[in-house]
Amino acid sequence: MSNFTLNVNGTSSTVDVTDDTPLLWVLRDTLGLVGTKYGCGIGECGACTVHLDGVAAKSCGVTVKDATAAKITTIEGLAPGGKLTVLQQAWCHLDVPQCGYCQSGQIMCATALLAKKPKPTDEEIDYALSANICRCATYTRIRAAIHAAATVA
C-alpha cells in the first residue's frame, strides 16, 4: 500500500492503495464517487469514462499511480453545485437515457468531444463515441443531444 495524492474534481485527495489499483475503484470505493460506472473492466464499454486533463479516458484501464499527475474530472465534477452543463441539460430535455447505466460515460466522452470540436458532424460524433456502448441503443438521441448542446454553446 502507498499514499497517492489525486486531483479529483478540483479537490486534492490522498488515498492509500496499491499502485496498480485501477482509478475506477479508487473513485468508486475509496472516494465514494459512484457516478463512474463499472461495465466491462477491460476498457471496451466506456461506462467508466472520466477526463484526465480534459481527455476522455477509461478509468478501469488507468492505474492510480498513472493518474497522480492528471487533473481528474468525473461526472460529479461536471455539475458543481448541481448546475448542469448545457450538454447535461440537453440530455435531460431529449430523454436520452433509458436504463441510464452508460450515460455518465457517454456524457463524459461527449463533453470531451465538444471541448475539442464545438460543432461536430454526425460522423465525428459517431467516431468519438464509438468506444462507448449503450445497450439500450439510444444513439440517435445521444447524437441529437450533442447537436443541441453544440447549437447553444
trRosetta pair geometry for C-beta under 8 A, 3 or more apart (Angstrom, degrees):
i j d omega theta_ij theta_ji phi_ij phi_ji
1 16 5.3 37 171 167 116 88
1 17 6.4 -75 -139 -149 81 9
1 18 6.0 -70 -95 -68 48 61
2 16 7.1 -166 93 -146 22 60
2 17 7.3 -34 56 73 65 42
2 18 7.0 76 16 -131 87 30
2 19 5.6 19 35 -57 134 90
3 14 5.5 2 -170 -177 104 108
3 15 7.2 155 -149 79 55 35
3 16 5.4 -27 -90 -94 67 75
4 14 7.0 163 81 -151 36 60
4 15 5.5 -20 60 60 88 86
4 16 7.9 163 17 -88 71 28
4 17 6.8 -47 19 46 117 89
4 19 7.4 131 -60 -109 128 68
4 26 8.0 -49 73 -130 130 152
4 64 5.1 139 64 149 167 112
4 65 6.7 -120 -103 -89 140 49
4 68 5.3 -114 -166 -89 103 116
5 12 5.9 0 -176 -171 105 98
5 13 7.1 162 -152 83 58 35
5 14 4.9 -29 -94 -94 75 78
5 68 6.5 75 66 -149 59 100
6 12 7.3 158 81 -151 40 51
6 13 5.3 -21 62 63 89 87
6 14 7.8 159 16 -92 69 29
6 15 6.5 8 3 3 115 112
6 26 7.1 122 -24 140 160 140
6 64 7.2 -81 -66 -157 126 88
6 67 6.2 13 -121 118 111 106
6 68 6.2 -97 -89 -114 66 56
6 72 6.0 -10 176 16 108 137
7 10 7.1 8 179 -112 89 15
7 11 7.3 157 -155 74 53 30
7 12 5.7 -26 -98 -93 67 66
7 70 7.2 -146 54 104 100 46
7 71 5.1 -49 102 -118 126 58
7 72 6.1 148 87 21 63 80
8 11 5.9 -33 72 64 71 82
8 13 5.7 -23 26 17 114 121
8 27 7.1 168 -134 -111 143 88
8 31 6.3 -4 80 -155 168 166
8 33 7.0 -140 165 -23 137 157
8 72 4.6 -27 -104 80 67 113
8 73 7.8 153 -160 -90 53 27
8 74 6.7 17 -170 -10 100 108
8 77 7.2 -139 164 -60 65 136
9 33 7.7 169 -14 -109 133 146
9 72 7.3 -44 -26 99 55 76
9 73 6.0 97 -87 -127 60 59
9 74 6.0 -52 -54 31 110 87
9 76 6.1 -41 -86 95 153 93
9 77 3.2 -147 -112 -92 96 113
9 80 7.4 151 -179 -82 107 100
10 77 6.9 149 1 -142 89 114
10 80 7.7 0 26 -85 140 140
13 31 5.9 63 141 -106 168 117
15 26 5.5 88 138 -152 174 111
15 30 4.9 53 -136 154 126 151
15 31 7.1 -68 -80 -53 126 92
15 64 6.8 -101 79 -156 130 144
17 21 4.2 -44 150 6 129 157
17 25 7.9 152 -147 102 153 106
17 26 6.0 -119 5 -95 161 101
17 30 6.4 -83 -52 -68 127 151
17 64 5.7 92 78 13 126 166
18 21 5.2 124 63 -37 74 95
19 63 6.5 43 153 160 62 129
19 64 6.6 -131 -149 70 39 95
19 65 4.0 40 -170 -57 92 127
20 63 5.2 -62 -139 -129 40 130
20 64 7.9 34 84 29 3 87
20 65 7.1 -15 -70 2 39 121
21 25 5.7 -105 178 72 97 119
21 26 5.8 104 122 -53 120 98
21 63 6.6 105 62 -155 40 76
21 64 4.8 14 71 -7 93 122
22 25 5.1 88 69 6 87 98
22 26 7.4 -155 100 -4 47 86
22 59 6.7 103 163 145 95 70
22 60 5.3 3 -173 -153 145 43
22 61 7.1 4 -133 -48 110 13
22 62 6.8 91 -155 66 69 49
22 63 6.4 -71 -99 -103 38 48
22 64 7.5 83 124 -33 8 78
23 26 5.4 -56 -150 37 40 113
23 27 6.1 40 154 -21 72 105
23 50 7.2 -110 126 36 130 143
23 59 4.2 -105 90 -162 105 91
23 60 7.8 -107 56 -64 77 17
23 62 4.5 -6 2 88 128 99
23 63 6.8 120 -36 161 80 8
23 64 5.7 146 -86 -80 64 57
23 66 7.9 -86 -46 68 115 89
23 67 4.8 90 -93 -34 128 156
23 72 7.3 -159 -168 -124 133 143
24 27 6.0 -60 -153 35 26 109
24 28 6.2 6 160 -3 65 114
24 36 6.2 -146 -135 132 73 122
24 38 6.3 106 164 -89 134 82
24 48 4.7 -30 -105 -153 123 136
24 59 4.1 132 -67 115 75 102
24 60 4.5 8 -20 -81 147 60
24 62 7.9 120 -25 50 77 82
25 28 5.9 -59 -135 49 32 101
25 29 5.1 -9 -178 17 73 120
25 30 7.2 68 134 -8 67 96
26 29 7.1 -55 -105 54 14 83
26 30 4.8 -30 -154 34 55 128
26 31 6.3 42 148 -6 67 104
26 64 5.0 106 -44 -92 150 117
26 67 7.9 -168 53 60 148 146
27 30 7.5 29 -13 50 9 86
27 31 5.4 -45 -144 50 35 119
27 33 4.6 -66 178 66 85 111
27 36 5.1 16 114 47 145 141
27 50 7.1 -169 -76 -66 162 150
27 59 6.3 -13 4 173 139 157
27 72 7.8 -140 -87 156 115 140
27 74 6.0 145 -156 -86 134 139
28 31 7.6 46 10 54 10 77
28 32 7.5 32 -175 -117 31 14
28 33 6.5 -88 -84 71 39 60
28 34 5.3 73 -135 -103 82 64
28 36 6.3 -120 -60 75 93 95
28 38 7.1 -36 -34 -37 166 101
29 32 8.0 2 177 -68 9 45
33 36 6.2 40 120 11 96 103
33 74 5.0 84 160 81 139 172
33 76 5.4 -118 -146 11 103 140
34 37 7.9 51 171 -85 65 58
35 74 5.8 125 69 153 113 110
35 75 3.8 -127 139 64 134 119
35 76 5.1 166 10 -42 142 85
35 104 4.8 161 163 -119 87 153
36 47 7.9 115 -179 138 55 68
36 48 5.4 55 174 -147 95 61
36 49 7.6 -150 -135 62 92 34
36 50 5.7 -15 -106 -63 134 105
36 59 5.9 10 179 33 141 150
36 74 5.2 -85 -42 -143 113 111
36 75 6.4 171 -62 5 65 101
36 104 6.2 -135 -93 122 38 140
36 105 7.7 87 -141 -70 64 81
37 47 4.0 -68 85 161 108 109
37 48 6.1 -118 75 -75 51 60
37 101 6.0 136 -157 -180 168 75
37 102 7.2 -112 58 -101 146 36
37 104 6.1 136 -9 47 99 121
37 105 6.6 -85 42 -29 101 109
38 41 6.5 20 -167 -67 97 83
38 47 6.8 20 115 100 9 125
38 48 6.3 33 -100 -73 39 113
38 60 7.0 104 -128 -86 72 121
39 44 7.9 -128 105 71 116 72
39 45 3.7 -118 124 80 144 143
39 46 7.1 8 25 56 158 40
39 47 3.2 129 -42 21 121 131
39 48 6.3 -133 10 -22 94 88
39 60 7.8 -112 43 -29 77 148
39 101 7.6 121 -98 145 96 111
39 102 7.0 48 -93 -100 136 84
39 105 7.5 -32 -28 -24 136 158
39 133 7.5 149 175 56 150 108
40 43 7.4 -90 80 26 112 22
40 44 4.9 -42 76 52 161 98
40 45 4.3 139 -11 -9 113 115
40 47 7.5 133 -1 21 73 111
40 60 7.5 180 74 67 66 169
41 60 5.2 -151 -136 -170 38 143
42 60 7.1 -39 -17 117 13 133
42 61 7.5 51 -176 -73 29 106
43 58 4.3 127 -129 97 81 154
43 60 5.8 -155 -63 75 66 103
43 61 4.0 15 -68 -37 127 136
44 131 7.6 -126 -162 -166 36 80
44 133 7.4 16 132 -14 77 128
45 48 7.9 79 75 5 91 83
45 102 7.1 -114 159 -114 101 112
45 105 7.6 66 122 101 78 171
45 132 7.1 44 156 -146 47 44
45 133 4.6 -69 -145 34 73 114
46 49 5.1 1 -170 -37 74 116
46 58 6.4 -94 -108 -97 46 106
46 102 6.7 52 89 -159 94 104
46 105 4.3 140 141 156 78 134
46 106 7.1 80 127 -68 125 56
46 109 6.3 -11 -167 -44 128 141
46 129 7.8 89 -167 -162 171 66
46 131 5.3 130 -67 121 119 74
46 132 3.2 -110 99 -107 164 70
46 133 6.2 149 30 12 104 63
47 101 6.5 -26 -127 144 127 86
47 102 5.1 -91 -96 -117 85 66
47 104 7.3 58 -170 62 61 91
47 105 4.5 -132 -131 -20 20 144
47 132 7.8 129 -53 -147 43 84
47 133 7.9 -44 -41 57 86 84
48 58 5.4 72 80 -164 99 70
48 59 4.5 -121 155 48 106 90
48 60 4.6 102 58 -26 165 94
48 105 6.3 22 24 -91 21 120
49 56 5.3 -7 -166 -166 117 98
49 57 6.9 144 -146 72 66 30
49 58 5.8 -42 -88 -93 64 57
49 59 7.2 162 -116 -8 12 87
49 104 7.5 179 60 118 83 73
49 105 3.8 105 22 -146 103 79
49 106 7.8 127 41 -34 138 22
49 108 4.3 179 114 80 104 129
49 109 5.2 -20 160 -50 167 90
49 132 6.6 -39 -25 -94 142 115
50 56 7.7 151 81 -146 26 52
50 57 6.1 -32 68 65 72 82
50 59 4.8 50 8 -54 116 119
50 72 6.0 10 147 -167 134 89
50 73 6.3 168 -180 80 85 50
50 74 5.2 -38 -123 -97 111 61
50 75 7.8 -99 -107 -25 73 66
50 108 6.0 -79 -110 -158 23 155
51 54 5.4 2 -178 -116 123 16
51 55 6.3 129 -155 54 73 30
51 56 6.2 -43 -96 -86 66 43
51 57 7.0 105 -136 17 21 87
51 71 7.8 -18 116 104 97 81
51 72 7.0 147 82 -158 62 41
51 73 4.0 -1 55 53 112 103
51 108 6.2 -150 -40 -166 83 103
51 111 7.3 -75 -59 94 129 118
51 112 6.1 170 -103 -76 104 109
52 55 5.6 -35 67 62 74 88
52 57 4.5 6 4 8 113 143
52 62 6.9 -179 -58 -125 145 166
52 67 6.5 -111 -115 -129 120 86
52 70 4.1 -25 -163 -173 90 154
52 71 7.4 131 -165 65 43 50
52 72 6.1 -13 -102 -100 64 68
53 70 5.1 -103 -29 -147 90 90
53 71 5.3 96 -88 41 56 88
54 71 7.5 26 -26 76 71 112
54 73 7.6 44 -83 14 43 131
54 112 6.6 135 165 -123 61 88
54 115 6.1 -126 -171 122 109 159
55 112 6.2 80 -145 -147 29 134
56 108 5.8 130 -120 132 97 91
56 109 4.7 64 -130 -110 156 62
56 111 7.9 136 -74 65 103 80
56 112 4.0 -134 -36 17 96 160
56 113 7.8 2 -22 -37 135 72
57 61 7.8 -125 171 67 87 95
57 62 5.8 45 148 -43 127 140
58 61 5.0 44 93 21 103 108
58 62 7.2 156 87 -15 53 95
58 131 7.7 -104 -53 144 123 125
59 62 5.5 -63 -138 39 44 108
62 66 5.4 -125 -169 83 79 119
62 67 5.4 85 146 -60 119 107
63 66 4.7 90 57 9 82 101
63 67 7.0 -157 93 -6 43 91
64 67 5.7 -65 -146 40 33 110
64 68 7.1 57 155 -52 64 87
65 68 6.4 -32 -162 -12 31 113
67 70 5.3 -68 -160 38 60 116
67 72 6.1 35 -179 -70 116 126
72 77 8.0 148 120 -9 63 161
73 77 4.3 -132 -154 89 77 140
73 78 6.8 91 165 -61 115 69
73 108 7.8 167 104 -134 94 105
74 77 5.1 104 50 3 61 102
74 78 7.9 -107 103 -15 42 83
74 104 7.9 0 175 176 79 126
74 108 7.8 -52 -159 -93 37 133
75 78 5.9 -40 -160 10 41 116
75 104 3.9 -67 -60 -151 154 107
75 107 6.3 77 -121 76 104 124
75 108 6.1 -89 -75 -57 80 105
76 79 7.4 -86 -166 50 34 81
77 80 6.8 4 -157 -60 47 88
78 84 8.0 23 121 -146 100 52
78 85 5.4 -64 166 -20 105 124
78 88 6.6 140 124 -44 128 132
78 107 7.1 -111 9 138 173 120
78 108 7.6 -138 -51 -94 134 71
78 111 6.4 -111 -116 -97 132 163
79 82 6.0 15 147 -146 108 16
79 83 5.8 -168 -162 72 79 43
79 84 5.0 -14 -114 -97 128 44
79 85 6.4 -114 -79 -20 82 76
79 88 6.2 -35 -67 24 124 171
80 83 7.0 -10 74 39 55 92
84 88 3.8 -128 -169 94 104 123
84 89 5.0 135 110 -57 124 77
84 92 7.2 -18 -172 -4 170 133
85 88 4.6 97 49 8 76 101
85 89 7.0 -136 95 -4 41 86
85 111 6.9 57 90 -111 167 115
85 149 7.7 33 130 -140 96 130
86 89 5.7 -54 -149 36 31 113
86 90 6.4 32 152 -19 64 104
86 149 4.7 127 121 -143 97 88
86 152 4.8 -164 -162 90 135 134
86 153 5.8 176 70 -64 161 87
87 90 5.7 -54 -149 36 32 111
87 91 6.3 40 150 -26 65 103
87 107 6.4 141 127 -151 120 88
87 110 5.9 164 -165 116 142 117
87 111 5.8 -155 46 -85 162 79
87 114 6.4 -159 -69 4 131 158
87 145 6.8 81 -164 149 69 100
87 146 7.0 12 -133 -108 104 54
87 149 4.1 21 -91 -110 64 160
88 91 5.3 -46 -148 30 35 119
88 92 6.6 31 154 -15 64 102
88 107 6.4 44 -88 -148 80 137
89 92 5.9 -56 -152 37 32 107
89 93 6.1 31 153 -20 67 111
89 149 7.7 132 59 -97 84 93
90 93 5.6 -55 -139 40 32 112
90 94 5.9 11 167 -1 67 113
90 144 8.0 -159 166 120 110 70
90 145 4.2 139 126 -158 104 78
90 146 7.6 163 106 -53 145 18
90 148 4.0 160 -140 91 129 121
90 149 4.5 -117 3 -55 149 86
90 152 7.5 -159 -59 4 118 134
91 94 6.7 -71 -144 48 18 95
91 96 4.7 -61 -157 17 72 134
91 97 7.3 40 171 -20 102 91
91 103 7.2 114 -175 -165 137 116
91 107 6.3 -25 -69 -95 158 111
91 145 4.8 63 -84 -160 54 152
92 95 7.5 22 -179 -73 33 41
92 96 7.8 -53 -59 16 21 93
93 145 7.8 146 59 -117 87 92
93 148 7.3 -139 74 144 127 160
94 141 5.4 168 139 -164 113 95
94 144 5.5 178 -156 104 155 115
94 145 4.9 -147 44 -77 141 90
94 148 6.5 177 -40 0 132 155
95 141 6.8 -72 87 -155 64 148
96 103 6.9 126 107 -123 112 114
96 106 7.8 -158 148 109 136 146
96 138 5.5 116 -177 147 66 138
96 141 4.5 174 -117 129 65 115
96 142 5.7 91 -151 -80 121 57
96 144 8.0 -170 -91 64 95 95
96 145 5.2 -29 -67 -33 131 146
97 100 3.9 52 175 -90 142 71
97 103 4.6 -33 -87 -71 122 141
97 136 7.6 85 -166 54 52 153
97 138 6.7 -151 -110 22 25 170
98 136 3.8 -173 45 -167 130 158
98 138 5.8 179 -14 -54 98 125
99 102 8.0 63 78 8 100 81
99 135 7.2 -7 29 69 138 104
99 136 5.5 179 7 -50 94 130
100 103 4.9 -43 -158 0 59 130
101 135 7.7 8 56 28 123 112
102 105 5.5 -64 -173 49 67 111
102 106 5.6 69 131 -29 90 107
102 132 6.5 132 175 174 118 95
102 133 6.4 -126 -117 88 151 56
102 134 5.0 -150 68 -101 149 67
102 135 7.1 146 -22 7 131 78
103 106 5.3 -54 -140 38 37 114
103 107 6.0 35 162 -19 70 105
104 107 5.8 -53 -145 38 30 110
104 108 6.3 31 155 -20 63 107
105 108 5.7 -53 -144 36 31 111
105 109 6.3 29 157 -16 64 107
105 132 5.4 176 127 -134 108 116
106 109 5.9 -60 -150 39 28 109
106 110 6.1 24 154 -16 65 112
106 129 6.6 38 -141 -143 78 122
106 132 5.2 147 -92 149 67 148
106 134 6.6 31 -74 -69 137 113
106 142 5.9 -92 -177 -129 134 128
107 110 5.7 -56 -141 42 30 110
107 111 6.1 37 156 -25 65 106
108 111 5.7 -51 -146 32 28 114
108 112 6.7 28 155 -16 61 104
109 112 5.9 -55 -153 35 31 110
109 113 6.5 34 148 -21 64 105
109 128 6.4 155 162 145 99 91
109 129 5.4 119 121 -106 135 76
109 131 7.5 -173 -123 68 147 91
109 132 5.2 -137 5 -37 161 143
110 113 5.4 -50 -148 34 35 116
110 114 6.4 31 156 -16 67 104
110 125 7.7 20 -119 -143 90 92
110 128 7.5 111 -100 114 47 124
110 129 6.6 11 -70 -78 80 120
110 142 7.2 -146 -72 -178 138 95
110 145 7.6 13 -175 100 164 104
110 146 5.2 -127 -153 -95 120 109
110 149 7.8 97 151 44 119 150
111 114 6.0 -55 -147 38 30 107
111 115 6.5 33 153 -23 63 105
112 115 5.7 -53 -149 32 32 114
112 116 6.5 19 156 -8 64 110
112 128 7.7 -170 88 -175 93 122
113 116 6.0 -72 -154 44 29 102
113 117 5.8 -41 174 47 71 101
113 120 5.9 -13 158 -45 114 153
113 124 7.2 141 -166 143 119 97
113 125 6.8 93 161 -113 160 60
113 128 4.2 79 -97 160 126 163
113 129 7.3 -49 -40 -46 148 86
113 146 7.1 -8 87 -146 133 132
114 117 6.8 -78 -116 72 25 59
114 118 6.0 54 -171 -117 69 44
114 120 7.1 -98 -90 -10 59 113
114 146 6.9 -157 -64 -155 109 89
114 149 6.3 -51 -103 113 155 122
114 150 6.3 -145 -124 -85 107 84
114 153 6.8 132 179 -7 122 167
115 118 8.0 26 -124 -74 10 70
117 120 4.5 75 118 -76 120 91
117 124 5.8 -109 127 162 162 146
117 128 7.8 -147 37 -58 132 148
118 150 6.1 134 161 -143 58 89
118 153 5.9 -136 -158 104 104 130
119 150 5.1 124 -110 177 52 125
120 124 3.9 -132 -163 92 100 125
120 125 5.0 126 121 -55 130 80
120 128 7.1 -56 -144 2 158 140
120 146 6.6 -33 57 148 120 124
120 150 6.6 -137 26 -87 71 151
121 124 4.7 98 49 7 75 101
121 125 7.0 -136 95 -3 40 86
122 125 5.7 -57 -150 37 31 111
122 126 6.2 30 154 -19 67 107
122 143 6.1 31 -129 -160 81 135
123 126 5.7 -53 -144 37 30 111
123 127 6.2 29 156 -18 64 108
124 127 5.8 -54 -144 38 29 110
124 128 6.1 26 159 -17 65 110
125 128 5.9 -59 -143 39 27 107
125 129 6.1 -4 168 8 65 115
125 142 7.8 163 167 121 121 93
125 143 5.2 114 121 -122 151 86
125 146 5.3 148 -122 85 130 157
125 147 7.8 -56 -58 -50 154 82
126 129 6.6 -74 -140 53 21 91
126 130 6.1 49 156 -64 62 94
126 139 7.9 49 -111 -174 83 121
126 143 7.4 -1 -62 -92 76 121
127 130 5.6 -30 -149 -15 27 121
129 132 4.9 -58 -168 40 76 113
129 139 7.9 161 109 -133 133 91
129 142 6.7 176 164 140 170 138
134 137 6.0 156 104 -73 98 20
134 138 5.4 -95 155 36 149 78
134 139 6.2 175 49 -58 132 74
134 142 6.9 -167 -28 -40 157 141
138 141 4.6 -44 177 46 93 113
138 142 5.7 107 114 -31 84 92
139 142 5.3 -50 -142 34 34 116
139 143 6.3 34 159 -18 66 103
140 143 5.9 -53 -152 36 29 110
140 144 6.4 30 149 -19 63 108
141 144 5.3 -51 -143 37 37 115
141 145 6.3 39 156 -22 67 102
142 145 5.9 -56 -151 34 28 109
142 146 6.6 27 152 -17 63 105
143 146 5.8 -56 -151 35 33 111
143 147 6.4 30 153 -16 66 106
144 147 5.8 -55 -148 39 32 110
144 148 6.2 35 152 -22 66 106
145 148 5.5 -51 -144 35 32 114
145 149 6.3 32 156 -17 65 104
146 149 5.9 -54 -148 38 30 109
146 150 6.3 32 151 -23 64 108
147 150 5.5 -55 -146 35 32 114
147 151 6.6 31 156 -22 65 102
148 151 6.1 -56 -153 30 31 108
148 152 6.9 24 152 -15 63 107
149 152 5.9 -60 -153 36 36 109
149 153 6.2 34 155 -24 70 110
150 153 6.0 -53 -141 33 31 112
